[in-house]
Every structure is written in structure tokens, then in C-alpha cells.
Amino acid sequence: MLGRVNHVAIAVPDLASATTSYRTTLGATVTEPQALPEHGVTVVFVTLPNTKVELLEPLGDASPIAAFLAKNPSGGMHHICYEVEDIIAARDTLKASGARVLGDGEPKIGAHGKPVLFLHPKDFQGTLIELEQV
Amino acid sequence: MLGRVNHVAIAVPDLASATTSYRTTLGATVTEPQALPEHGVTVVFVTLPNTKVELLEPLGDASPIAAFLAKNPSGGMHHICYEVEDIIAARDTLKASGARVLGDGEPKIGAHGKPVLFLHPKDFQGTLIELEQV
């Protein structure tokens, strides 16, 4: 079921400072910030040869990463996103095995314009897993 | 400086159960466990098309992941490892920019037999970064 690691997402309290860390200190290519109000985040991509890291800053009053940052004020690794070929088939297989899909179980259109689902971290060793159909 | 994402490491309290999650529930290829007493962990690799995920279980009394698991009993994402071409040059550049290298600042031979260093999470938005020379 699992394909490529599409991205690793890191929640950060200050996107400008995080961009400087990755671009200047670590010498990586970092894209310009994109505000995604419908997802409650502003994002930049750290482009690496085999995958990408997304740095996420909360945007608006109901950001999905606000609670994580309240618990981890410096920031931290928030989720890992794997590609799947068929997200409905993946969901149905996972649900049949007892894994919990977050929300109403229906794929949403994610930050990359593709259907995504999130799996309950309690079912996967404390790791929030996003599945993205590519 | 940053090259490929070599791996994402997830600390888990029970490697057998985590292996079942990734192999059976998520349908990924998972290697057989390797005990690495000199690193204080037992590890399996989840092999993905573009990178790998390492699942780490504490081994012995002084495991470097014991404190993390005490704070996160279900487990969680522990660090991300980037490849660099020259770890001494990378270290010197990072130190000159004010970033802190953990330990005595000298590369150690990591779990893959290559020289590695860890960077202080407080300098990188709460993310523990490993650099591995490849």
C-alpha cells in the first residue's frame, strides 16, 4: 500500500526564522511561502533530491497545528505523508484492519490539490500519518 | 549542504507490534530486526521507493531513545537524517553559523557504518537532525 514518502511536515512557530535555518544555515532550497487559508497554514517546501520537507506555520484562528504548537512551542515533526495509488482502496483496507481514519473518513483535497486522509496516531506508534493519492 | 533524506526515525515501545503495523496494516516491506547494542537500539527498516523509515526500540539500560519514550509512551517521530557529502565541512559551517552539534562535536560511526552527527533540536525548530556522510 505505502508508496513514496511524499513529505515530512514540521510545525514551526515562526516561518521566516525556520526558512532562514533551512536556507542559510543548512544550505537547502526553500520555496517562497504560500498561504493556504483553507488548510489553516502557511507553508514553504524544503526541496531535497528524493523528497521534500514542509515547514508549516499556523494561519488563522482554527489552525490544525495550533494544538501541536501549544504542546511543542519550539515546533517539531508533525506528520509524515506517504503516497498511495488508490486512497479509497487504502482507506477500506485500513478500516477493515481496525485502523482509525480521522474525520468523517472521506478523503479531502489536501494542500497539493490531491485527495488525502489522516490516520489516528494512536494506531501507528504515536505518528500522525497522511496518505495522499498521486 | 543537505542532500537526500536518508531516513526518518520513529521511536516505538514495541518493535514487534510496530512491525506488524507497517508490514501487515500498511502493506510495506519491513526488514528483520537488527540489535545494535553499541547504539542502544534494535532497528527495523521500512523500505520505501525513495527513502526509508527506521523503527527504533530501546535496547539495554542506557538507550538514547529511552527519555523520548518516557515522554512519549506511544512512540513518535524521533529524528530525520539528511545525507551530506563532507561531514567535517558541514559541521564547521554549522558551528560557524552558531548551530550546536551534540556531544563532543566529533562524528561517530552511526548505525549504517557511516560518520554521523546530531544537531541540537533547539536550533532547528524542535527537530532532532542527524547528518550522515555518504
Interface residues (C-beta under 8 A of the other chain):
Chain A: M1 L2 G3 R4 V5 V8 I10 V12 P13 A18 S21 Y22 T24 T25 L26 G27 A28 V46 L48 P49 N50 T51 V53 L55 N72 S74 G75 G76 M77 I80 Y82 T93 L94 S97 A99 P121 K122 D123 F124 Q125 G126 T127 I129
Chain B: M1 L2 G3 R4 V5 V8 I10 V12 P13 A18 S21 Y22 T24 T25 L26 G27 A28 V46 L48 P49 N50 T51 V53 L55 N72 S74 G75 G76 M77 I80 Y82 T93 L94 S97 A99 P121 K122 D123 F124 Q125 G126 T127 I129
